[in-house]
Amino acid sequence: MMGLLNKFETTFENLEKITAPIRYSPHTEEFIKECYTE
């Protein structure tokens, strides 16, 4: 069970690394805000 959790955390960290440049780019900032407000 712990192995699965660790694998999930690692996957999540990798996702954050991939999405960070997208999230912080000015073009997608408005789009992200729209996604979170709905």
PyMOL Python script that loads the backbone (N, CA, C, O; Angstrom):
from pymol import cmd

cmd.read_pdbstr("""\
ATOM      1  N   MET A   1       0.831  -1.203   0.000  1.00  0.00           N
ATOM      2  CA  MET A   1       0.000   0.000   0.000  1.00  0.00           C
ATOM      3  C   MET A   1       0.869   1.258   0.000  1.00  0.00           C
ATOM      4  O   MET A   1       0.619   2.199  -0.752  1.00  0.00           O
ATOM      5  N   MET A   2       1.886   1.256   0.850  1.00  0.00           N
ATOM      6  CA  MET A   2       2.765   2.421   0.910  1.00  0.00           C
ATOM      7  C   MET A   2       3.510   2.618  -0.408  1.00  0.00           C
ATOM      8  O   MET A   2       3.757   3.746  -0.833  1.00  0.00           O
ATOM      9  N   GLY A   3       3.863   1.510  -1.045  1.00  0.00           N
ATOM     10  CA  GLY A   3       4.547   1.602  -2.333  1.00  0.00           C
ATOM     11  C   GLY A   3       3.673   2.286  -3.369  1.00  0.00           C
ATOM     12  O   GLY A   3       4.155   3.088  -4.169  1.00  0.00           O
ATOM     13  N   LEU A   4       2.400   1.970  -3.350  1.00  0.00           N
ATOM     14  CA  LEU A   4       1.459   2.578  -4.275  1.00  0.00           C
ATOM     15  C   LEU A   4       1.328   4.071  -3.997  1.00  0.00           C
ATOM     16  O   LEU A   4       1.271   4.880  -4.923  1.00  0.00           O
ATOM     17  N   LEU A   5       1.282   4.429  -2.716  1.00  0.00           N
ATOM     18  CA  LEU A   5       1.170   5.831  -2.329  1.00  0.00           C
ATOM     19  C   LEU A   5       2.395   6.611  -2.781  1.00  0.00           C
ATOM     20  O   LEU A   5       2.280   7.717  -3.309  1.00  0.00           O
ATOM     21  N   ASN A   6       3.561   6.028  -2.569  1.00  0.00           N
ATOM     22  CA  ASN A   6       4.796   6.683  -2.999  1.00  0.00           C
ATOM     23  C   ASN A   6       4.828   6.862  -4.511  1.00  0.00           C
ATOM     24  O   ASN A   6       5.280   7.890  -5.016  1.00  0.00           O
ATOM     25  N   LYS A   7       4.351   5.867  -5.217  1.00  0.00           N
ATOM     26  CA  LYS A   7       4.307   5.944  -6.677  1.00  0.00           C
ATOM     27  C   LYS A   7       3.369   7.069  -7.111  1.00  0.00           C
ATOM     28  O   LYS A   7       3.667   7.808  -8.049  1.00  0.00           O
ATOM     29  N   PHE A   8       2.241   7.191  -6.424  1.00  0.00           N
ATOM     30  CA  PHE A   8       1.287   8.244  -6.736  1.00  0.00           C
ATOM     31  C   PHE A   8       1.895   9.617  -6.483  1.00  0.00           C
ATOM     32  O   PHE A   8       1.740  10.531  -7.292  1.00  0.00           O
ATOM     33  N   GLU A   9       2.594   9.757  -5.346  1.00  0.00           N
ATOM     34  CA  GLU A   9       3.219  11.037  -5.014  1.00  0.00           C
ATOM     35  C   GLU A   9       4.266  11.417  -6.048  1.00  0.00           C
ATOM     36  O   GLU A   9       4.364  12.579  -6.443  1.00  0.00           O
ATOM     37  N   THR A  10       5.043  10.446  -6.484  1.00  0.00           N
ATOM     38  CA  THR A  10       6.070  10.711  -7.494  1.00  0.00           C
ATOM     39  C   THR A  10       5.427  11.140  -8.803  1.00  0.00           C
ATOM     40  O   THR A  10       5.899  12.071  -9.456  1.00  0.00           O
ATOM     41  N   THR A  11       4.359  10.468  -9.185  1.00  0.00           N
ATOM     42  CA  THR A  11       3.646  10.825 -10.406  1.00  0.00           C
ATOM     43  C   THR A  11       3.094  12.233 -10.301  1.00  0.00           C
ATOM     44  O   THR A  11       3.144  13.004 -11.260  1.00  0.00           O
ATOM     45  N   PHE A  12       2.564  12.568  -9.124  1.00  0.00           N
ATOM     46  CA  PHE A  12       2.008  13.894  -8.908  1.00  0.00           C
ATOM     47  C   PHE A  12       3.091  14.961  -9.006  1.00  0.00           C
ATOM     48  O   PHE A  12       2.873  16.021  -9.592  1.00  0.00           O
ATOM     49  N   GLU A  13       4.265  14.678  -8.428  1.00  0.00           N
ATOM     50  CA  GLU A  13       5.388  15.617  -8.507  1.00  0.00           C
ATOM     51  C   GLU A  13       5.814  15.824  -9.954  1.00  0.00           C
ATOM     52  O   GLU A  13       6.090  16.949 -10.370  1.00  0.00           O
ATOM     53  N   ASN A  14       5.868  14.742 -10.718  1.00  0.00           N
ATOM     54  CA  ASN A  14       6.232  14.847 -12.129  1.00  0.00           C
ATOM     55  C   ASN A  14       5.201  15.674 -12.892  1.00  0.00           C
ATOM     56  O   ASN A  14       5.562  16.478 -13.751  1.00  0.00           O
ATOM     57  N   LEU A  15       3.934  15.480 -12.585  1.00  0.00           N
ATOM     58  CA  LEU A  15       2.877  16.264 -13.214  1.00  0.00           C
ATOM     59  C   LEU A  15       3.052  17.741 -12.908  1.00  0.00           C
ATOM     60  O   LEU A  15       2.887  18.582 -13.791  1.00  0.00           O
ATOM     61  N   GLU A  16       3.388  18.067 -11.648  1.00  0.00           N
ATOM     62  CA  GLU A  16       3.588  19.460 -11.267  1.00  0.00           C
ATOM     63  C   GLU A  16       4.740  20.066 -12.053  1.00  0.00           C
ATOM     64  O   GLU A  16       4.662  21.215 -12.489  1.00  0.00           O
ATOM     65  N   LYS A  17       5.811  19.298 -12.237  1.00  0.00           N
ATOM     66  CA  LYS A  17       6.968  19.791 -12.995  1.00  0.00           C
ATOM     67  C   LYS A  17       6.585  20.061 -14.444  1.00  0.00           C
ATOM     68  O   LYS A  17       7.055  21.023 -15.051  1.00  0.00           O
ATOM     69  N   ILE A  18       5.735  19.210 -14.990  1.00  0.00           N
ATOM     70  CA  ILE A  18       5.319  19.363 -16.386  1.00  0.00           C
ATOM     71  C   ILE A  18       4.364  20.547 -16.536  1.00  0.00           C
ATOM     72  O   ILE A  18       4.473  21.323 -17.486  1.00  0.00           O
ATOM     73  N   THR A  19       3.428  20.682 -15.592  1.00  0.00           N
ATOM     74  CA  THR A  19       2.390  21.702 -15.732  1.00  0.00           C
ATOM     75  C   THR A  19       2.819  23.068 -15.219  1.00  0.00           C
ATOM     76  O   THR A  19       2.193  24.072 -15.559  1.00  0.00           O
ATOM     77  N   ALA A  20       3.879  23.132 -14.404  1.00  0.00           N
ATOM     78  CA  ALA A  20       4.311  24.411 -13.841  1.00  0.00           C
ATOM     79  C   ALA A  20       4.559  25.478 -14.913  1.00  0.00           C
ATOM     80  O   ALA A  20       4.045  26.588 -14.772  1.00  0.00           O
ATOM     81  N   PRO A  21       5.318  25.197 -15.973  1.00  0.00           N
ATOM     82  CA  PRO A  21       5.550  26.224 -16.991  1.00  0.00           C
ATOM     83  C   PRO A  21       4.268  26.664 -17.679  1.00  0.00           C
ATOM     84  O   PRO A  21       4.140  27.819 -18.084  1.00  0.00           O
ATOM     85  N   ILE A  22       3.320  25.748 -17.812  1.00  0.00           N
ATOM     86  CA  ILE A  22       2.038  26.083 -18.433  1.00  0.00           C
ATOM     87  C   ILE A  22       1.235  26.973 -17.490  1.00  0.00           C
ATOM     88  O   ILE A  22       0.650  27.972 -17.909  1.00  0.00           O
ATOM     89  N   ARG A  23       1.215  26.594 -16.197  1.00  0.00           N
ATOM     90  CA  ARG A  23       0.440  27.326 -15.207  1.00  0.00           C
ATOM     91  C   ARG A  23       0.922  28.758 -15.067  1.00  0.00           C
ATOM     92  O   ARG A  23       0.121  29.679 -14.903  1.00  0.00           O
ATOM     93  N   TYR A  24       2.235  28.941 -15.132  1.00  0.00           N
ATOM     94  CA  TYR A  24       2.768  30.273 -14.861  1.00  0.00           C
ATOM     95  C   TYR A  24       2.932  31.116 -16.117  1.00  0.00           C
ATOM     96  O   TYR A  24       3.396  32.253 -16.037  1.00  0.00           O
ATOM     97  N   SER A  25       2.563  30.585 -17.266  1.00  0.00           N
ATOM     98  CA  SER A  25       2.639  31.402 -18.469  1.00  0.00           C
ATOM     99  C   SER A  25       1.423  32.321 -18.523  1.00  0.00           C
ATOM    100  O   SER A  25       0.322  31.915 -18.152  1.00  0.00           O
ATOM    101  N   PRO A  26       1.616  33.551 -18.982  1.00  0.00           N
ATOM    102  CA  PRO A  26       0.512  34.531 -18.970  1.00  0.00           C
ATOM    103  C   PRO A  26      -0.675  34.112 -19.824  1.00  0.00           C
ATOM    104  O   PRO A  26      -1.812  34.485 -19.536  1.00  0.00           O
ATOM    105  N   HIS A  27      -0.417  33.345 -20.865  1.00  0.00           N
ATOM    106  CA  HIS A  27      -1.490  32.973 -21.788  1.00  0.00           C
ATOM    107  C   HIS A  27      -2.504  32.046 -21.138  1.00  0.00           C
ATOM    108  O   HIS A  27      -3.697  32.132 -21.428  1.00  0.00           O
ATOM    109  N   THR A  28      -2.046  31.168 -20.270  1.00  0.00           N
ATOM    110  CA  THR A  28      -2.960  30.189 -19.686  1.00  0.00           C
ATOM    111  C   THR A  28      -3.486  30.634 -18.329  1.00  0.00           C
ATOM    112  O   THR A  28      -4.360  29.981 -17.759  1.00  0.00           O
ATOM    113  N   GLU A  29      -2.957  31.748 -17.802  1.00  0.00           N
ATOM    114  CA  GLU A  29      -3.362  32.173 -16.464  1.00  0.00           C
ATOM    115  C   GLU A  29      -4.874  32.411 -16.388  1.00  0.00           C
ATOM    116  O   GLU A  29      -5.529  31.957 -15.450  1.00  0.00           O
ATOM    117  N   GLU A  30      -5.415  33.111 -17.360  1.00  0.00           N
ATOM    118  CA  GLU A  30      -6.853  33.378 -17.382  1.00  0.00           C
ATOM    119  C   GLU A  30      -7.640  32.076 -17.525  1.00  0.00           C
ATOM    120  O   GLU A  30      -8.678  31.894 -16.889  1.00  0.00           O
ATOM    121  N   PHE A  31      -7.140  31.186 -18.358  1.00  0.00           N
ATOM    122  CA  PHE A  31      -7.804  29.902 -18.578  1.00  0.00           C
ATOM    123  C   PHE A  31      -7.863  29.098 -17.286  1.00  0.00           C
ATOM    124  O   PHE A  31      -8.892  28.504 -16.966  1.00  0.00           O
ATOM    125  N   ILE A  32      -6.749  29.079 -16.538  1.00  0.00           N
ATOM    126  CA  ILE A  32      -6.709  28.352 -15.269  1.00  0.00           C
ATOM    127  C   ILE A  32      -7.705  28.968 -14.293  1.00  0.00           C
ATOM    128  O   ILE A  32      -8.418  28.245 -13.598  1.00  0.00           O
ATOM    129  N   LYS A  33      -7.760  30.293 -14.236  1.00  0.00           N
ATOM    130  CA  LYS A  33      -8.701  30.964 -13.330  1.00  0.00           C
ATOM    131  C   LYS A  33     -10.135  30.561 -13.661  1.00  0.00           C
ATOM    132  O   LYS A  33     -10.939  30.303 -12.766  1.00  0.00           O
ATOM    133  N   GLU A  34     -10.441  30.509 -14.942  1.00  0.00           N
ATOM    134  CA  GLU A  34     -11.787  30.108 -15.354  1.00  0.00           C
ATOM    135  C   GLU A  34     -12.089  28.687 -14.906  1.00  0.00           C
ATOM    136  O   GLU A  34     -13.201  28.393 -14.466  1.00  0.00           O
ATOM    137  N   CYS A  35     -11.110  27.813 -15.014  1.00  0.00           N
ATOM    138  CA  CYS A  35     -11.301  26.415 -14.615  1.00  0.00           C
ATOM    139  C   CYS A  35     -11.577  26.314 -13.117  1.00  0.00           C
ATOM    140  O   CYS A  35     -12.425  25.531 -12.688  1.00  0.00           O
ATOM    141  N   TYR A  36     -10.856  27.108 -12.322  1.00  0.00           N
ATOM    142  CA  TYR A  36     -10.998  27.000 -10.874  1.00  0.00           C
ATOM    143  C   TYR A  36     -12.262  27.680 -10.357  1.00  0.00           C
ATOM    144  O   TYR A  36     -12.781  27.290  -9.312  1.00  0.00           O
ATOM    145  N   THR A  37     -12.768  28.687 -11.067  1.00  0.00           N
ATOM    146  CA  THR A  37     -13.933  29.407 -10.564  1.00  0.00           C
ATOM    147  C   THR A  37     -15.233  28.660 -10.844  1.00  0.00           C
ATOM    148  O   THR A  37     -16.239  28.897 -10.177  1.00  0.00           O
ATOM    149  N   GLU A  38     -15.219  27.766 -11.819  1.00  0.00           N
ATOM    150  CA  GLU A  38     -16.448  27.032 -12.138  1.00  0.00           C
ATOM    151  C   GLU A  38     -16.743  25.945 -11.123  1.00  0.00           C
ATOM    152  O   GLU A  38     -17.742  25.237 -11.248  1.00  0.00           O
TER     153      GLU A  38
END
""", "prot")
cmd.dss("prot")
cmd.show_as("cartoon", "prot")
cmd.util.cbc("prot")
cmd.orient("prot")
